[in-house]
Amino acid sequence: MPIITNIDVMLARRKMSSGELAEKVGITPANLSILKCGKAKAIRLSTMEAICKALDCQPGDILEYQPED
């Protein structure tokens, strides 16, 4: 999939665990894992907003487009 998620990068920059982020966002660690590994087909804007708020970042810091060759 050409959309890449950089949640792991932002977690490392903020020195935050996945469990802590899941708790702050209000989603299960399993659902956060699906988002992190790029297996999610969609993400609610409210979830994206909560992730950005918790990580103090912009959506562009989390999502990246890489075209397939």
HTML snippet that shows the backbone in 3Dmol.js (N, CA, C, O; Angstrom):
<script src="https://3Dmol.org/build/3Dmol-min.js"></script>
<div id="view" style="width:600px;height:400px;position:relative"></div>
<script>
const pdb = `
ATOM      1  N   MET A   1       0.847  -1.173   0.000  1.00  0.00           N
ATOM      2  CA  MET A   1       0.000   0.000   0.000  1.00  0.00           C
ATOM      3  C   MET A   1       0.896   1.240   0.000  1.00  0.00           C
ATOM      4  O   MET A   1       1.874   1.291   0.745  1.00  0.00           O
ATOM      5  N   PRO A   2       0.583   2.213  -0.804  1.00  0.00           N
ATOM      6  CA  PRO A   2       1.445   3.392  -0.898  1.00  0.00           C
ATOM      7  C   PRO A   2       1.327   4.376   0.266  1.00  0.00           C
ATOM      8  O   PRO A   2       2.087   5.343   0.322  1.00  0.00           O
ATOM      9  N   ILE A   3       0.406   4.159   1.184  1.00  0.00           N
ATOM     10  CA  ILE A   3       0.312   5.026   2.360  1.00  0.00           C
ATOM     11  C   ILE A   3       1.083   4.366   3.496  1.00  0.00           C
ATOM     12  O   ILE A   3       0.784   3.237   3.883  1.00  0.00           O
ATOM     13  N   ILE A   4       2.067   5.066   4.024  1.00  0.00           N
ATOM     14  CA  ILE A   4       2.930   4.564   5.093  1.00  0.00           C
ATOM     15  C   ILE A   4       2.594   5.331   6.374  1.00  0.00           C
ATOM     16  O   ILE A   4       2.422   6.549   6.353  1.00  0.00           O
ATOM     17  N   THR A   5       2.504   4.597   7.492  1.00  0.00           N
ATOM     18  CA  THR A   5       2.289   5.269   8.777  1.00  0.00           C
ATOM     19  C   THR A   5       3.604   5.336   9.535  1.00  0.00           C
ATOM     20  O   THR A   5       4.364   4.368   9.577  1.00  0.00           O
ATOM     21  N   ASN A   6       3.856   6.477  10.123  1.00  0.00           N
ATOM     22  CA  ASN A   6       5.092   6.701  10.879  1.00  0.00           C
ATOM     23  C   ASN A   6       4.805   6.875  12.372  1.00  0.00           C
ATOM     24  O   ASN A   6       5.455   7.671  13.049  1.00  0.00           O
ATOM     25  N   ILE A   7       3.837   6.132  12.869  1.00  0.00           N
ATOM     26  CA  ILE A   7       3.495   6.242  14.287  1.00  0.00           C
ATOM     27  C   ILE A   7       4.678   5.808  15.152  1.00  0.00           C
ATOM     28  O   ILE A   7       4.959   6.432  16.175  1.00  0.00           O
ATOM     29  N   ASP A   8       5.371   4.743  14.748  1.00  0.00           N
ATOM     30  CA  ASP A   8       6.536   4.279  15.517  1.00  0.00           C
ATOM     31  C   ASP A   8       7.608   5.365  15.627  1.00  0.00           C
ATOM     32  O   ASP A   8       8.219   5.541  16.681  1.00  0.00           O
ATOM     33  N   VAL A   9       7.825   6.083  14.537  1.00  0.00           N
ATOM     34  CA  VAL A   9       8.831   7.154  14.536  1.00  0.00           C
ATOM     35  C   VAL A   9       8.437   8.239  15.540  1.00  0.00           C
ATOM     36  O   VAL A   9       9.265   8.707  16.321  1.00  0.00           O
ATOM     37  N   MET A  10       7.162   8.630  15.508  1.00  0.00           N
ATOM     38  CA  MET A  10       6.699   9.676  16.413  1.00  0.00           C
ATOM     39  C   MET A  10       6.713   9.197  17.863  1.00  0.00           C
ATOM     40  O   MET A  10       7.018   9.970  18.770  1.00  0.00           O
ATOM     41  N   LEU A  11       6.385   7.928  18.081  1.00  0.00           N
ATOM     42  CA  LEU A  11       6.458   7.381  19.445  1.00  0.00           C
ATOM     43  C   LEU A  11       7.894   7.445  19.967  1.00  0.00           C
ATOM     44  O   LEU A  11       8.117   7.808  21.122  1.00  0.00           O
ATOM     45  N   ALA A  12       8.850   7.101  19.136  1.00  0.00           N
ATOM     46  CA  ALA A  12      10.259   7.142  19.548  1.00  0.00           C
ATOM     47  C   ALA A  12      10.698   8.570  19.838  1.00  0.00           C
ATOM     48  O   ALA A  12      11.402   8.824  20.815  1.00  0.00           O
ATOM     49  N   ARG A  13      10.282   9.499  18.990  1.00  0.00           N
ATOM     50  CA  ARG A  13      10.656  10.908  19.198  1.00  0.00           C
ATOM     51  C   ARG A  13      10.072  11.456  20.501  1.00  0.00           C
ATOM     52  O   ARG A  13      10.694  12.280  21.172  1.00  0.00           O
ATOM     53  N   ARG A  14       8.890  10.998  20.844  1.00  0.00           N
ATOM     54  CA  ARG A  14       8.218  11.489  22.058  1.00  0.00           C
ATOM     55  C   ARG A  14       8.528  10.631  23.283  1.00  0.00           C
ATOM     56  O   ARG A  14       8.079  10.923  24.391  1.00  0.00           O
ATOM     57  N   LYS A  15       9.312   9.555  23.063  1.00  0.00           N
ATOM     58  CA  LYS A  15       9.661   8.625  24.150  1.00  0.00           C
ATOM     59  C   LYS A  15       8.399   8.127  24.858  1.00  0.00           C
ATOM     60  O   LYS A  15       8.285   8.169  26.083  1.00  0.00           O
ATOM     61  N   MET A  16       7.458   7.654  24.036  1.00  0.00           N
ATOM     62  CA  MET A  16       6.171   7.178  24.530  1.00  0.00           C
ATOM     63  C   MET A  16       5.979   5.734  24.085  1.00  0.00           C
ATOM     64  O   MET A  16       6.417   5.357  22.998  1.00  0.00           O
ATOM     65  N   SER A  17       5.335   4.933  24.908  1.00  0.00           N
ATOM     66  CA  SER A  17       5.064   3.547  24.547  1.00  0.00           C
ATOM     67  C   SER A  17       3.757   3.455  23.761  1.00  0.00           C
ATOM     68  O   SER A  17       2.919   4.355  23.813  1.00  0.00           O
ATOM     69  N   SER A  18       3.604   2.365  23.044  1.00  0.00           N
ATOM     70  CA  SER A  18       2.369   2.140  22.292  1.00  0.00           C
ATOM     71  C   SER A  18       1.175   2.047  23.235  1.00  0.00           C
ATOM     72  O   SER A  18       0.102   2.575  22.943  1.00  0.00           O
ATOM     73  N   GLY A  19       1.367   1.380  24.354  1.00  0.00           N
ATOM     74  CA  GLY A  19       0.286   1.247  25.325  1.00  0.00           C
ATOM     75  C   GLY A  19      -0.165   2.592  25.868  1.00  0.00           C
ATOM     76  O   GLY A  19      -1.359   2.830  26.048  1.00  0.00           O
ATOM     77  N   GLU A  20       0.793   3.467  26.128  1.00  0.00           N
ATOM     78  CA  GLU A  20       0.476   4.805  26.630  1.00  0.00           C
ATOM     79  C   GLU A  20      -0.302   5.603  25.582  1.00  0.00           C
ATOM     80  O   GLU A  20      -1.264   6.297  25.909  1.00  0.00           O
ATOM     81  N   LEU A  21       0.124   5.499  24.318  1.00  0.00           N
ATOM     82  CA  LEU A  21      -0.580   6.206  23.252  1.00  0.00           C
ATOM     83  C   LEU A  21      -1.995   5.661  23.094  1.00  0.00           C
ATOM     84  O   LEU A  21      -2.944   6.436  22.972  1.00  0.00           O
ATOM     85  N   ALA A  22      -2.146   4.354  23.096  1.00  0.00           N
ATOM     86  CA  ALA A  22      -3.472   3.739  22.961  1.00  0.00           C
ATOM     87  C   ALA A  22      -4.404   4.228  24.068  1.00  0.00           C
ATOM     88  O   ALA A  22      -5.573   4.521  23.818  1.00  0.00           O
ATOM     89  N   GLU A  23      -3.884   4.314  25.283  1.00  0.00           N
ATOM     90  CA  GLU A  23      -4.691   4.783  26.412  1.00  0.00           C
ATOM     91  C   GLU A  23      -5.097   6.245  26.228  1.00  0.00           C
ATOM     92  O   GLU A  23      -6.251   6.603  26.461  1.00  0.00           O
ATOM     93  N   LYS A  24      -4.157   7.084  25.812  1.00  0.00           N
ATOM     94  CA  LYS A  24      -4.455   8.505  25.617  1.00  0.00           C
ATOM     95  C   LYS A  24      -5.455   8.729  24.490  1.00  0.00           C
ATOM     96  O   LYS A  24      -6.295   9.626  24.563  1.00  0.00           O
ATOM     97  N   VAL A  25      -5.358   7.905  23.445  1.00  0.00           N
ATOM     98  CA  VAL A  25      -6.230   8.060  22.277  1.00  0.00           C
ATOM     99  C   VAL A  25      -7.604   7.435  22.524  1.00  0.00           C
ATOM    100  O   VAL A  25      -8.603   7.872  21.952  1.00  0.00           O
ATOM    101  N   GLY A  26      -7.647   6.422  23.371  1.00  0.00           N
ATOM    102  CA  GLY A  26      -8.910   5.744  23.649  1.00  0.00           C
ATOM    103  C   GLY A  26      -9.207   4.602  22.689  1.00  0.00           C
ATOM    104  O   GLY A  26     -10.367   4.309  22.400  1.00  0.00           O
ATOM    105  N   ILE A  27      -8.147   3.957  22.195  1.00  0.00           N
ATOM    106  CA  ILE A  27      -8.313   2.776  21.350  1.00  0.00           C
ATOM    107  C   ILE A  27      -7.551   1.614  21.985  1.00  0.00           C
ATOM    108  O   ILE A  27      -6.717   1.812  22.869  1.00  0.00           O
ATOM    109  N   THR A  28      -7.847   0.415  21.528  1.00  0.00           N
ATOM    110  CA  THR A  28      -7.165  -0.746  22.089  1.00  0.00           C
ATOM    111  C   THR A  28      -5.744  -0.833  21.528  1.00  0.00           C
ATOM    112  O   THR A  28      -5.478  -0.356  20.425  1.00  0.00           O
ATOM    113  N   PRO A  29      -4.841  -1.440  22.288  1.00  0.00           N
ATOM    114  CA  PRO A  29      -3.484  -1.651  21.760  1.00  0.00           C
ATOM    115  C   PRO A  29      -3.494  -2.455  20.461  1.00  0.00           C
ATOM    116  O   PRO A  29      -2.642  -2.243  19.598  1.00  0.00           O
ATOM    117  N   ALA A  30      -4.444  -3.372  20.314  1.00  0.00           N
ATOM    118  CA  ALA A  30      -4.537  -4.165  19.084  1.00  0.00           C
ATOM    119  C   ALA A  30      -4.889  -3.274  17.888  1.00  0.00           C
ATOM    120  O   ALA A  30      -4.313  -3.425  16.810  1.00  0.00           O
ATOM    121  N   ASN A  31      -5.827  -2.353  18.074  1.00  0.00           N
ATOM    122  CA  ASN A  31      -6.186  -1.441  16.982  1.00  0.00           C
ATOM    123  C   ASN A  31      -5.046  -0.494  16.654  1.00  0.00           C
ATOM    124  O   ASN A  31      -4.833  -0.168  15.486  1.00  0.00           O
ATOM    125  N   LEU A  32      -4.309  -0.045  17.663  1.00  0.00           N
ATOM    126  CA  LEU A  32      -3.144   0.805  17.409  1.00  0.00           C
ATOM    127  C   LEU A  32      -2.094   0.033  16.619  1.00  0.00           C
ATOM    128  O   LEU A  32      -1.450   0.589  15.729  1.00  0.00           O
ATOM    129  N   SER A  33      -1.923  -1.234  16.939  1.00  0.00           N
ATOM    130  CA  SER A  33      -0.971  -2.075  16.222  1.00  0.00           C
ATOM    131  C   SER A  33      -1.352  -2.190  14.745  1.00  0.00           C
ATOM    132  O   SER A  33      -0.481  -2.157  13.876  1.00  0.00           O
ATOM    133  N   ILE A  34      -2.642  -2.324  14.460  1.00  0.00           N
ATOM    134  CA  ILE A  34      -3.117  -2.400  13.075  1.00  0.00           C
ATOM    135  C   ILE A  34      -2.791  -1.105  12.338  1.00  0.00           C
ATOM    136  O   ILE A  34      -2.390  -1.131  11.174  1.00  0.00           O
ATOM    137  N   LEU A  35      -2.963   0.024  13.017  1.00  0.00           N
ATOM    138  CA  LEU A  35      -2.617   1.310  12.399  1.00  0.00           C
ATOM    139  C   LEU A  35      -1.116   1.411  12.162  1.00  0.00           C
ATOM    140  O   LEU A  35      -0.681   1.856  11.100  1.00  0.00           O
ATOM    141  N   LYS A  36      -0.320   0.997  13.151  1.00  0.00           N
ATOM    142  CA  LYS A  36       1.139   1.121  13.058  1.00  0.00           C
ATOM    143  C   LYS A  36       1.725   0.282  11.931  1.00  0.00           C
ATOM    144  O   LYS A  36       2.653   0.717  11.249  1.00  0.00           O
ATOM    145  N   CYS A  37       1.190  -0.912  11.734  1.00  0.00           N
ATOM    146  CA  CYS A  37       1.789  -1.798  10.725  1.00  0.00           C
ATOM    147  C   CYS A  37       1.208  -1.573   9.332  1.00  0.00           C
ATOM    148  O   CYS A  37       1.606  -2.249   8.383  1.00  0.00           O
ATOM    149  N   GLY A  38       0.276  -0.636   9.197  1.00  0.00           N
ATOM    150  CA  GLY A  38      -0.243  -0.294   7.884  1.00  0.00           C
ATOM    151  C   GLY A  38      -1.315  -1.220   7.358  1.00  0.00           C
ATOM    152  O   GLY A  38      -1.600  -1.205   6.160  1.00  0.00           O
ATOM    153  N   LYS A  39      -1.923  -2.031   8.218  1.00  0.00           N
ATOM    154  CA  LYS A  39      -2.951  -2.960   7.773  1.00  0.00           C
ATOM    155  C   LYS A  39      -4.353  -2.363   7.832  1.00  0.00           C
ATOM    156  O   LYS A  39      -5.311  -2.988   7.378  1.00  0.00           O
ATOM    157  N   ALA A  40      -4.480  -1.167   8.383  1.00  0.00           N
ATOM    158  CA  ALA A  40      -5.790  -0.514   8.475  1.00  0.00           C
ATOM    159  C   ALA A  40      -6.211  -0.033   7.090  1.00  0.00           C
ATOM    160  O   ALA A  40      -5.390   0.460   6.317  1.00  0.00           O
ATOM    161  N   LYS A  41      -7.480  -0.181   6.792  1.00  0.00           N
ATOM    162  CA  LYS A  41      -8.024   0.287   5.517  1.00  0.00           C
ATOM    163  C   LYS A  41      -8.525   1.722   5.637  1.00  0.00           C
ATOM    164  O   LYS A  41      -8.691   2.408   4.628  1.00  0.00           O
ATOM    165  N   ALA A  42      -8.766   2.177   6.861  1.00  0.00           N
ATOM    166  CA  ALA A  42      -9.287   3.529   7.087  1.00  0.00           C
ATOM    167  C   ALA A  42      -8.936   3.956   8.505  1.00  0.00           C
ATOM    168  O   ALA A  42      -8.618   3.131   9.362  1.00  0.00           O
ATOM    169  N   ILE A  43      -9.000   5.263   8.730  1.00  0.00           N
ATOM    170  CA  ILE A  43      -8.811   5.801  10.069  1.00  0.00           C
ATOM    171  C   ILE A  43      -9.791   6.955  10.223  1.00  0.00           C
ATOM    172  O   ILE A  43      -9.910   7.808   9.344  1.00  0.00           O
ATOM    173  N   ARG A  44     -10.482   6.969  11.339  1.00  0.00           N
ATOM    174  CA  ARG A  44     -11.423   8.046  11.607  1.00  0.00           C
ATOM    175  C   ARG A  44     -10.647   9.335  11.867  1.00  0.00           C
ATOM    176  O   ARG A  44      -9.571   9.322  12.464  1.00  0.00           O
ATOM    177  N   LEU A  45     -11.212  10.434  11.410  1.00  0.00           N
ATOM    178  CA  LEU A  45     -10.561  11.720  11.650  1.00  0.00           C
ATOM    179  C   LEU A  45     -10.478  12.022  13.144  1.00  0.00           C
ATOM    180  O   LEU A  45      -9.531  12.668  13.591  1.00  0.00           O
ATOM    181  N   SER A  46     -11.449  11.567  13.911  1.00  0.00           N
ATOM    182  CA  SER A  46     -11.398  11.789  15.357  1.00  0.00           C
ATOM    183  C   SER A  46     -10.236  11.020  15.987  1.00  0.00           C
ATOM    184  O   SER A  46      -9.619  11.497  16.939  1.00  0.00           O
ATOM    185  N   THR A  47      -9.938   9.834  15.457  1.00  0.00           N
ATOM    186  CA  THR A  47      -8.797   9.051  15.943  1.00  0.00           C
ATOM    187  C   THR A  47      -7.495   9.735  15.538  1.00  0.00           C
ATOM    188  O   THR A  47      -6.564   9.822  16.338  1.00  0.00           O
ATOM    189  N   MET A  48      -7.425  10.217  14.307  1.00  0.00           N
ATOM    190  CA  MET A  48      -6.231  10.931  13.847  1.00  0.00           C
ATOM    191  C   MET A  48      -6.011  12.177  14.692  1.00  0.00           C
ATOM    192  O   MET A  48      -4.881  12.486  15.069  1.00  0.00           O
ATOM    193  N   GLU A  49      -7.090  12.890  14.987  1.00  0.00           N
ATOM    194  CA  GLU A  49      -6.985  14.083  15.826  1.00  0.00           C
ATOM    195  C   GLU A  49      -6.437  13.727  17.211  1.00  0.00           C
ATOM    196  O   GLU A  49      -5.565  14.422  17.733  1.00  0.00           O
ATOM    197  N   ALA A  50      -6.946  12.654  17.799  1.00  0.00           N
ATOM    198  CA  ALA A  50      -6.497  12.238  19.129  1.00  0.00           C
ATOM    199  C   ALA A  50      -5.027  11.813  19.113  1.00  0.00           C
ATOM    200  O   ALA A  50      -4.288  12.105  20.053  1.00  0.00           O
ATOM    201  N   ILE A  51      -4.600  11.122  18.046  1.00  0.00           N
ATOM    202  CA  ILE A  51      -3.196  10.711  17.921  1.00  0.00           C
ATOM    203  C   ILE A  51      -2.305  11.946  17.801  1.00  0.00           C
ATOM    204  O   ILE A  51      -1.268  12.040  18.458  1.00  0.00           O
ATOM    205  N   CYS A  52      -2.718  12.887  16.959  1.00  0.00           N
ATOM    206  CA  CYS A  52      -1.930  14.108  16.775  1.00  0.00           C
ATOM    207  C   CYS A  52      -1.850  14.914  18.073  1.00  0.00           C
ATOM    208  O   CYS A  52      -0.806  15.483  18.390  1.00  0.00           O
ATOM    209  N   LYS A  53      -2.939  14.960  18.810  1.00  0.00           N
ATOM    210  CA  LYS A  53      -2.939  15.682  20.080  1.00  0.00           C
ATOM    211  C   LYS A  53      -2.004  15.005  21.080  1.00  0.00           C
ATOM    212  O   LYS A  53      -1.222  15.673  21.758  1.00  0.00           O
ATOM    213  N   ALA A  54      -2.087  13.679  21.170  1.00  0.00           N
ATOM    214  CA  ALA A  54      -1.263  12.935  22.128  1.00  0.00           C
ATOM    215  C   ALA A  54       0.223  13.016  21.791  1.00  0.00           C
ATOM    216  O   ALA A  54       1.067  13.060  22.685  1.00  0.00           O
ATOM    217  N   LEU A  55       0.539  13.035  20.490  1.00  0.00           N
ATOM    218  CA  LEU A  55       1.938  13.060  20.061  1.00  0.00           C
ATOM    219  C   LEU A  55       2.435  14.471  19.746  1.00  0.00           C
ATOM    220  O   LEU A  55       3.602  14.657  19.399  1.00  0.00           O
ATOM    221  N   ASP A  56       1.557  15.456  19.865  1.00  0.00           N
ATOM    222  CA  ASP A  56       1.887  16.851  19.570  1.00  0.00           C
ATOM    223  C   ASP A  56       2.526  16.962  18.183  1.00  0.00           C
ATOM    224  O   ASP A  56       3.653  17.432  18.023  1.00  0.00           O
ATOM    225  N   CYS A  57       1.754  16.508  17.188  1.00  0.00           N
ATOM    226  CA  CYS A  57       2.266  16.523  15.813  1.00  0.00           C
ATOM    227  C   CYS A  57       1.142  16.846  14.840  1.00  0.00           C
ATOM    228  O   CYS A  57      -0.002  17.055  15.244  1.00  0.00           O
ATOM    229  N   GLN A  58       1.477  16.885  13.563  1.00  0.00           N
ATOM    230  CA  GLN A  58       0.525  17.115  12.487  1.00  0.00           C
ATOM    231  C   GLN A  58       0.238  15.786  11.775  1.00  0.00           C
ATOM    232  O   GLN A  58       1.063  14.874  11.829  1.00  0.00           O
ATOM    233  N   PRO A  59      -0.927  15.662  11.104  1.00  0.00           N
ATOM    234  CA  PRO A  59      -1.220  14.422  10.372  1.00  0.00           C
ATOM    235  C   PRO A  59      -0.119  14.041   9.374  1.00  0.00           C
ATOM    236  O   PRO A  59       0.149  12.857   9.169  1.00  0.00           O
ATOM    237  N   GLY A  60       0.509  15.029   8.762  1.00  0.00           N
ATOM    238  CA  GLY A  60       1.595  14.756   7.814  1.00  0.00           C
ATOM    239  C   GLY A  60       2.824  14.147   8.463  1.00  0.00           C
ATOM    240  O   GLY A  60       3.657  13.554   7.778  1.00  0.00           O
ATOM    241  N   ASP A  61       2.948  14.286   9.777  1.00  0.00           N
ATOM    242  CA  ASP A  61       4.061  13.645  10.492  1.00  0.00           C
ATOM    243  C   ASP A  61       3.809  12.151  10.642  1.00  0.00           C
ATOM    244  O   ASP A  61       4.744  11.374  10.838  1.00  0.00           O
ATOM    245  N   ILE A  62       2.548  11.755  10.550  1.00  0.00           N
ATOM    246  CA  ILE A  62       2.162  10.360  10.781  1.00  0.00           C
ATOM    247  C   ILE A  62       1.947   9.609   9.473  1.00  0.00           C
ATOM    248  O   ILE A  62       2.334   8.446   9.356  1.00  0.00           O
ATOM    249  N   LEU A  63       1.333  10.260   8.490  1.00  0.00           N
ATOM    250  CA  LEU A  63       1.017   9.608   7.226  1.00  0.00           C
ATOM    251  C   LEU A  63       1.956  10.094   6.123  1.00  0.00           C
ATOM    252  O   LEU A  63       2.288  11.277   6.040  1.00  0.00           O
ATOM    253  N   GLU A  64       2.367   9.162   5.292  1.00  0.00           N
ATOM    254  CA  GLU A  64       3.276   9.470   4.189  1.00  0.00           C
ATOM    255  C   GLU A  64       2.830   8.692   2.952  1.00  0.00           C
ATOM    256  O   GLU A  64       2.432   7.532   3.056  1.00  0.00           O
ATOM    257  N   TYR A  65       2.895   9.315   1.812  1.00  0.00           N
ATOM    258  CA  TYR A  65       2.552   8.664   0.547  1.00  0.00           C
ATOM    259  C   TYR A  65       3.824   8.298  -0.202  1.00  0.00           C
ATOM    260  O   TYR A  65       4.669   9.149  -0.478  1.00  0.00           O
ATOM    261  N   GLN A  66       3.942   7.017  -0.524  1.00  0.00           N
ATOM    262  CA  GLN A  66       5.073   6.526  -1.329  1.00  0.00           C
ATOM    263  C   GLN A  66       4.494   5.736  -2.496  1.00  0.00           C
ATOM    264  O   GLN A  66       4.015   4.618  -2.308  1.00  0.00           O
ATOM    265  N   PRO A  67       4.531   6.304  -3.694  1.00  0.00           N
ATOM    266  CA  PRO A  67       3.940   5.596  -4.851  1.00  0.00           C
ATOM    267  C   PRO A  67       4.641   4.274  -5.120  1.00  0.00           C
ATOM    268  O   PRO A  67       5.853   4.138  -4.954  1.00  0.00           O
ATOM    269  N   GLU A  68       3.835   3.306  -5.540  1.00  0.00           N
ATOM    270  CA  GLU A  68       4.400   2.008  -5.908  1.00  0.00           C
ATOM    271  C   GLU A  68       5.024   2.111  -7.282  1.00  0.00           C
ATOM    272  O   GLU A  68       4.490   2.785  -8.163  1.00  0.00           O
ATOM    273  N   ASP A  69       6.136   1.458  -7.468  1.00  0.00           N
ATOM    274  CA  ASP A  69       6.820   1.492  -8.776  1.00  0.00           C
ATOM    275  C   ASP A  69       6.331   0.393  -9.680  1.00  0.00           C
ATOM    276  O   ASP A  69       6.795   0.273 -10.813  1.00  0.00           O
TER     277      ASP A  69
END
`;
const viewer = $3Dmol.createViewer("view");
viewer.addModel(pdb, "pdb");
viewer.setStyle({}, {cartoon: {color: "spectrum"}});
viewer.zoomTo();
viewer.render();
</script>
